[in-house]
Amino acid sequence: MRRRILPSILLLSILVPFRPGVSHADGQYLVVNIIPGEAYLPIFEEVARLSKGRPSPHVAMGIGAIFSYLNSSRDQIRNDLREFLALSEQFEVPVIVQLDGEQWWGARPDLWNWWDPGRPGYDTLNRDNVEWFGWGPRYAMKIAWRNWGRQLRVLPPPNLMSPPYRAACHDEMRLLVPYVLEWWNRLPEAKKRLFIGIKLGWESSIGVNAFYIQGGNALLERPEEQDPQIELRGELVPDRGVVAIGYAAVTTARLAGGGVLQEGDLAEIVRRHLEDLCGLASGLGVPRDRLFTHVGGWKDEELLYDAALNKYSCPGWSFYRHARDASKDMGVARVLQKSDAPYWAAVEWLLMGEHDAEAWHTSLMNALAIPKCRYVCIYNWSGIRTNRSALDAILRVTDDRKR
């Protein structure tokens, strides 16, 4: 894809350094993410201690947590969410509630188990609820792989357009979203700022965070240590250098039923998926300025970037390659140029490698300086809690006197 040339006025608006991306009255947030499974209380204590005594900063510290509502029981998710919100109020630390129905869905074998009659939920019709590596249910996946620091086996990804899958997401969101809003509405006016928002999607995409290896279904019967180690080629769309998937969703959506899988069709699937979830959340009462999407982008300016945008929410993206200077991500710049949302966010961000405090500070400020940036979420707190350079930069960013 040819790199687009942005109008000079847009580039100037993006590249102005060290100025707030939103008005002072709105405020911005520097959020740290909790890895699923970590205890909440110690992290709230640590963040509260770090931000104690800050002079009502323009950029306040916050905490994000992920609630994978198809991966645990309803009671467990509700209890976790209750604790998270209570701690936010107790420690007066603003929060992002991240609802995930994509990356982890192990508690719903009734949706994905089409191949093992010895396990709960078995139904051959579940072939239509998982992704395919070819045109037709005979290509249904039994297994997928993910590389988040190391390669690991995961369940086959959901067919994002499957009606039973969509209904399952809706059912859980109809319970969780009102619970969050009720908490927010109960807060006294002085504490309303504690609710940064709800984020929907988790690097929403097809074929990246759950990819398929040639002959993968047969590998399910072999030890995991014998799996070939694969390096994805993010710049190669739609297959990312492995076996292309997405046929199930494209078929269900009636975008195509044969031929070569198209990048545009996969991006459209993700767009519809997020628009549907955001439309539901909006209908339940979440204001647009409190609702964010989360899309990844691995090829410069790939079509997937646009999937973050819909009329119900504010767009959000991951930043790794462009963490040092988010304004250089031309895919994000392209979408922001046409966005009418009140905000956007760097909903997953990390400066990789060894860097001093000045590099951390400059990189964070580069993102916050882009117009309408509401928050930057560092993935993850566990990786930086002892990083003196990162912590010094955070203290400087969240102290108006030292910025």
Buried (B, 14 or more C-beta within 10 A) or exposed (E): EEEEEBEEEBEEBBBEEEEBBBEEEBBBBBBBBBEBEEEBEEBBEBBBEBBEEBEEBBBBBBBBBBBBBBBBEEEEBBEBBEBBBEBBBEBBBBBBBBBBBBBBBEBBBBBBBBBEEEEEBBBEEBBBBBBBBBBEBEBBBBBBBBBEEEBEEBBBBBBBBBEBBBEBBEEBBEEBBBBBBEBBEEBEEEBEBBBBBBBBBBBBBBBBBBBBBEEBBEBBEEEEEEBEEBEBEBEEBBBBBBBBBBBBBBBBBEBBEEEEBBBEBBBBBBBBBBBBBBBBBBEBBBEBBBBBBBBBBBBBBBBBBBBBBBEBBBBBBBBBEBBBBBBBBBBBBBBBEEBEBBBBBBBBBBBEEEBEBEBBBBBBBBBBBBBBBBBBBBBBBEBBBEBEBBBBBBBBBBBBEEB
